[in-house]
Amino acid sequence: MTGNAPQTGRRNGSSPAVRALVGLAIVAALTAVLFLAVPGDFYMWAKAIHVIAVIAWMAGMLYLPRLFVYHADAPAGSQQSETFKVMERRLLRAIINPAMTVTWVFGLWLAWQGFGFQGGWLHAKIALVLAMSGVHGYLSASVRRFAEDRNEKPARHWRIVNEVPTVLMIAIVILVVVKPF
């Protein structure tokens, strides 16, 4: 890239969204192979894939608001602001969105297969994961607002928002491990 030309997020003709879809397709294909090859062990493989997806989702959910903290202080139209826009878009499309999708697909399958959707702790966990998905939606809309130079929230707001996924994650992990009710 030369001069001050904006970065488009494209490399070798493919966008982060296309690469994310290809990644999801590969996960789906490998899941089908696992299901057919080791049907007796598939539950444990599904659990492993679910945990990996949760870790990726949480990594993005913790990093994106931190990017917003710094982006909120960058002047609109500056090189720094444009760089943050690319980082935020790629993080959302290539990591956070696919990880959330895999988390939900495998999580719902595990809840159905392993617990028949029974248990107060499971219902509470699903409610908290819905809340996490709501935060995800808020962050997704915020990526669009930043991309359009329409963010009106100060860095302090994003510092506070950065803590919300952490609190939800702690509660979810306690519910899964302790199963208090």
C-alpha positions as YAML, in Angstrom:
chain: A
units: angstrom
residues:
- id: 1
  name: MET
  ca: [0.00, 0.00, 0.00]
- id: 2
  name: THR
  ca: [1.33, 3.43, -0.84]
- id: 3
  name: GLY
  ca: [0.63, 6.92, 0.42]
- id: 4
  name: ASN
  ca: [-2.56, 7.59, 2.32]
- id: 5
  name: ALA
  ca: [-4.79, 5.19, 0.43]
- id: 6
  name: PRO
  ca: [-7.36, 3.60, 2.76]
- id: 7
  name: GLN
  ca: [-7.02, -0.04, 3.55]
- id: 8
  name: THR
  ca: [-9.94, -2.04, 2.24]
- id: 9
  name: GLY
  ca: [-9.44, -5.16, 4.31]
- id: 10
  name: ARG
  ca: [-8.83, -7.24, 1.19]
- id: 11
  name: ARG
  ca: [-5.84, -9.41, 0.55]
- id: 12
  name: ASN
  ca: [-5.46, -11.63, -2.46]
- id: 13
  name: GLY
  ca: [-9.06, -10.87, -3.45]
- id: 14
  name: SER
  ca: [-10.76, -12.27, -0.36]
- id: 15
  name: SER
  ca: [-12.34, -10.33, 2.45]
- id: 16
  name: PRO
  ca: [-12.22, -11.28, 6.14]
- id: 17
  name: ALA
  ca: [-15.90, -12.23, 5.89]
- id: 18
  name: VAL
  ca: [-15.21, -14.67, 3.05]
- id: 19
  name: ARG
  ca: [-12.30, -16.17, 4.96]
- id: 20
  name: ALA
  ca: [-14.52, -16.49, 8.04]
- id: 21
  name: LEU
  ca: [-17.21, -18.29, 6.01]
- id: 22
  name: VAL
  ca: [-14.58, -20.63, 4.59]
- id: 23
  name: GLY
  ca: [-13.37, -21.28, 8.13]
- id: 24
  name: LEU
  ca: [-16.93, -22.06, 9.27]
- id: 25
  name: ALA
  ca: [-17.37, -24.40, 6.31]
- id: 26
  name: ILE
  ca: [-14.16, -26.21, 7.25]
- id: 27
  name: VAL
  ca: [-15.36, -26.55, 10.88]
- id: 28
  name: ALA
  ca: [-18.67, -27.94, 9.62]
- id: 29
  name: ALA
  ca: [-16.94, -30.43, 7.32]
- id: 30
  name: LEU
  ca: [-14.53, -31.59, 10.04]
- id: 31
  name: THR
  ca: [-17.46, -31.90, 12.46]
- id: 32
  name: ALA
  ca: [-19.30, -34.14, 10.00]
- id: 33
  name: VAL
  ca: [-16.17, -36.27, 9.56]
- id: 34
  name: LEU
  ca: [-15.77, -36.58, 13.34]
- id: 35
  name: PHE
  ca: [-19.44, -37.47, 13.77]
- id: 36
  name: LEU
  ca: [-19.18, -40.22, 11.17]
- id: 37
  name: ALA
  ca: [-15.72, -41.48, 12.16]
- id: 38
  name: VAL
  ca: [-16.10, -41.57, 15.94]
- id: 39
  name: PRO
  ca: [-19.80, -41.35, 16.79]
- id: 40
  name: GLY
  ca: [-19.21, -42.71, 20.31]
- id: 41
  name: ASP
  ca: [-16.68, -40.00, 21.10]
- id: 42
  name: PHE
  ca: [-18.42, -37.18, 19.26]
- id: 43
  name: TYR
  ca: [-19.87, -35.63, 22.43]
- id: 44
  name: MET
  ca: [-16.38, -35.07, 23.83]
- id: 45
  name: TRP
  ca: [-15.16, -33.68, 20.49]
- id: 46
  name: ALA
  ca: [-18.17, -31.37, 20.36]
- id: 47
  name: LYS
  ca: [-17.39, -30.19, 23.88]
- id: 48
  name: ALA
  ca: [-13.76, -29.50, 22.90]
- id: 49
  name: ILE
  ca: [-14.84, -27.54, 19.80]
- id: 50
  name: HIS
  ca: [-17.34, -25.60, 21.91]
- id: 51
  name: VAL
  ca: [-14.68, -24.65, 24.48]
- id: 52
  name: ILE
  ca: [-12.24, -23.59, 21.73]
- id: 53
  name: ALA
  ca: [-14.94, -21.42, 20.13]
- id: 54
  name: VAL
  ca: [-15.83, -19.88, 23.50]
- id: 55
  name: ILE
  ca: [-12.18, -18.99, 24.10]
- id: 56
  name: ALA
  ca: [-11.91, -17.36, 20.66]
- id: 57
  name: TRP
  ca: [-15.20, -15.51, 21.15]
- id: 58
  name: MET
  ca: [-14.18, -14.23, 24.56]
- id: 59
  name: ALA
  ca: [-10.73, -13.16, 23.34]
- id: 60
  name: GLY
  ca: [-12.40, -11.00, 20.71]
- id: 61
  name: MET
  ca: [-15.08, -9.72, 23.08]
- id: 62
  name: LEU
  ca: [-12.37, -8.60, 25.51]
- id: 63
  name: TYR
  ca: [-10.13, -7.06, 22.83]
- id: 64
  name: LEU
  ca: [-12.69, -5.17, 20.73]
- id: 65
  name: PRO
  ca: [-13.82, -2.73, 23.45]
- id: 66
  name: ARG
  ca: [-10.14, -2.14, 24.28]
- id: 67
  name: LEU
  ca: [-9.60, -1.10, 20.66]
- id: 68
  name: PHE
  ca: [-12.58, 1.23, 21.04]
- id: 69
  name: VAL
  ca: [-10.91, 2.86, 24.08]
- id: 70
  name: TYR
  ca: [-8.00, 3.94, 21.90]
- id: 71
  name: HIS
  ca: [-10.09, 4.59, 18.79]
- id: 72
  name: ALA
  ca: [-12.39, 6.97, 20.70]
- id: 73
  name: ASP
  ca: [-9.38, 9.24, 21.33]
- id: 74
  name: ALA
  ca: [-8.09, 9.11, 17.73]
- id: 75
  name: PRO
  ca: [-9.09, 12.05, 15.52]
- id: 76
  name: ALA
  ca: [-11.68, 11.07, 12.88]
- id: 77
  name: GLY
  ca: [-10.07, 10.57, 9.49]
- id: 78
  name: SER
  ca: [-6.56, 10.25, 10.92]
- id: 79
  name: GLN
  ca: [-4.29, 7.39, 9.88]
- id: 80
  name: GLN
  ca: [-4.61, 6.02, 13.41]
- id: 81
  name: SER
  ca: [-8.41, 6.05, 13.19]
- id: 82
  name: GLU
  ca: [-8.34, 4.34, 9.80]
- id: 83
  name: THR
  ca: [-6.02, 1.64, 11.16]
- id: 84
  name: PHE
  ca: [-8.38, 1.01, 14.09]
- id: 85
  name: LYS
  ca: [-11.30, 0.68, 11.65]
- id: 86
  name: VAL
  ca: [-9.49, -2.09, 9.77]
- id: 87
  name: MET
  ca: [-8.49, -3.86, 13.00]
- id: 88
  name: GLU
  ca: [-12.02, -3.70, 14.42]
- id: 89
  name: ARG
  ca: [-13.69, -4.90, 11.23]
- id: 90
  name: ARG
  ca: [-11.29, -7.82, 10.81]
- id: 91
  name: LEU
  ca: [-11.55, -8.84, 14.44]
- id: 92
  name: LEU
  ca: [-15.34, -8.81, 14.29]
- id: 93
  name: ARG
  ca: [-15.76, -10.57, 10.94]
- id: 94
  name: ALA
  ca: [-12.90, -13.04, 11.02]
- id: 95
  name: ILE
  ca: [-12.85, -14.06, 14.69]
- id: 96
  name: ILE
  ca: [-15.73, -12.86, 16.86]
- id: 97
  name: ASN
  ca: [-18.68, -13.59, 14.56]
- id: 98
  name: PRO
  ca: [-17.56, -17.09, 13.50]
- id: 99
  name: ALA
  ca: [-16.56, -17.98, 17.07]
- id: 100
  name: MET
  ca: [-19.96, -16.91, 18.38]
- id: 101
  name: THR
  ca: [-21.70, -18.97, 15.69]
- id: 102
  name: VAL
  ca: [-19.71, -22.11, 16.52]
- id: 103
  name: THR
  ca: [-20.22, -21.49, 20.26]
- id: 104
  name: TRP
  ca: [-24.00, -21.34, 19.83]
- id: 105
  name: VAL
  ca: [-24.28, -24.29, 17.45]
- id: 106
  name: PHE
  ca: [-22.22, -26.63, 19.58]
- id: 107
  name: GLY
  ca: [-23.51, -25.24, 22.87]
- id: 108
  name: LEU
  ca: [-27.13, -25.84, 21.93]
- id: 109
  name: TRP
  ca: [-26.31, -29.32, 20.65]
- id: 110
  name: LEU
  ca: [-24.46, -30.13, 23.90]
- id: 111
  name: ALA
  ca: [-27.34, -28.77, 26.01]
- id: 112
  name: TRP
  ca: [-29.80, -30.92, 24.10]
- id: 113
  name: GLN
  ca: [-27.65, -34.06, 23.86]
- id: 114
  name: GLY
  ca: [-26.10, -33.95, 27.32]
- id: 115
  name: PHE
  ca: [-28.82, -32.44, 29.46]
- id: 116
  name: GLY
  ca: [-32.04, -32.43, 27.45]
- id: 117
  name: PHE
  ca: [-32.18, -28.70, 28.17]
- id: 118
  name: GLN
  ca: [-32.86, -29.59, 31.83]
- id: 119
  name: GLY
  ca: [-31.43, -27.88, 34.89]
- id: 120
  name: GLY
  ca: [-31.79, -24.45, 36.41]
- id: 121
  name: TRP
  ca: [-28.07, -23.80, 36.03]
- id: 122
  name: LEU
  ca: [-28.34, -24.52, 32.29]
- id: 123
  name: HIS
  ca: [-31.27, -22.14, 31.86]
- id: 124
  name: ALA
  ca: [-29.34, -19.44, 33.75]
- id: 125
  name: LYS
  ca: [-26.26, -20.12, 31.61]
- id: 126
  name: ILE
  ca: [-28.26, -19.82, 28.39]
- id: 127
  name: ALA
  ca: [-29.74, -16.53, 29.66]
- id: 128
  name: LEU
  ca: [-26.23, -15.19, 30.34]
- id: 129
  name: VAL
  ca: [-25.00, -16.36, 26.93]
- id: 130
  name: LEU
  ca: [-27.97, -14.50, 25.42]
- id: 131
  name: ALA
  ca: [-26.81, -11.44, 27.35]
- id: 132
  name: MET
  ca: [-23.27, -11.97, 25.99]
- id: 133
  name: SER
  ca: [-24.79, -12.16, 22.50]
- id: 134
  name: GLY
  ca: [-26.55, -8.87, 23.19]
- id: 135
  name: VAL
  ca: [-23.20, -7.30, 24.12]
- id: 136
  name: HIS
  ca: [-21.82, -8.80, 20.90]
- id: 137
  name: GLY
  ca: [-24.61, -7.07, 18.97]
- id: 138
  name: TYR
  ca: [-23.87, -3.76, 20.69]
- id: 139
  name: LEU
  ca: [-20.18, -4.09, 19.82]
- id: 140
  name: SER
  ca: [-21.04, -5.00, 16.21]
- id: 141
  name: ALA
  ca: [-23.18, -1.89, 15.87]
- id: 142
  name: SER
  ca: [-20.37, 0.12, 17.43]
- id: 143
  name: VAL
  ca: [-17.91, -1.16, 14.81]
- id: 144
  name: ARG
  ca: [-20.27, 0.25, 12.18]
- id: 145
  name: ARG
  ca: [-20.56, 3.58, 14.01]
- id: 146
  name: PHE
  ca: [-16.77, 3.87, 14.31]
- id: 147
  name: ALA
  ca: [-16.38, 2.93, 10.62]
- id: 148
  name: GLU
  ca: [-18.72, 5.82, 9.74]
- id: 149
  name: ASP
  ca: [-16.94, 8.19, 12.18]
- id: 150
  name: ARG
  ca: [-20.16, 8.41, 14.21]
- id: 151
  name: ASN
  ca: [-18.93, 7.23, 17.62]
- id: 152
  name: GLU
  ca: [-20.20, 9.58, 20.31]
- id: 153
  name: LYS
  ca: [-19.03, 7.60, 23.34]
- id: 154
  name: PRO
  ca: [-15.90, 8.64, 25.25]
- id: 155
  name: ALA
  ca: [-13.02, 6.28, 26.03]
- id: 156
  name: ARG
  ca: [-14.34, 5.98, 29.61]
- id: 157
  name: HIS
  ca: [-17.57, 4.41, 28.30]
- id: 158
  name: TRP
  ca: [-15.57, 1.79, 26.41]
- id: 159
  name: ARG
  ca: [-13.44, 1.05, 29.49]
- id: 160
  name: ILE
  ca: [-16.64, 0.23, 31.39]
- id: 161
  name: VAL
  ca: [-18.10, -1.80, 28.49]
- id: 162
  name: ASN
  ca: [-14.82, -3.73, 28.40]
- id: 163
  name: GLU
  ca: [-15.67, -5.19, 31.83]
- id: 164
  name: VAL
  ca: [-19.14, -6.49, 30.89]
- id: 165
  name: PRO
  ca: [-17.94, -9.60, 28.98]
- id: 166
  name: THR
  ca: [-15.60, -10.41, 31.86]
- id: 167
  name: VAL
  ca: [-18.40, -10.33, 34.43]
- id: 168
  name: LEU
  ca: [-20.67, -12.42, 32.21]
- id: 169
  name: MET
  ca: [-17.86, -14.92, 31.54]
- id: 170
  name: ILE
  ca: [-17.17, -15.36, 35.27]
- id: 171
  name: ALA
  ca: [-20.85, -16.02, 35.99]
- id: 172
  name: ILE
  ca: [-21.14, -18.47, 33.07]
- id: 173
  name: VAL
  ca: [-18.05, -20.44, 34.12]
- id: 174
  name: ILE
  ca: [-19.31, -20.66, 37.72]
- id: 175
  name: LEU
  ca: [-22.67, -21.97, 36.50]
- id: 176
  name: VAL
  ca: [-21.01, -24.59, 34.28]
- id: 177
  name: VAL
  ca: [-18.47, -25.82, 36.81]
- id: 178
  name: VAL
  ca: [-20.38, -25.52, 40.10]
- id: 179
  name: LYS
  ca: [-23.95, -26.10, 38.78]
- id: 180
  name: PRO
  ca: [-25.37, -24.41, 41.91]
- id: 181
  name: PHE
  ca: [-29.01, -25.17, 41.08]
...
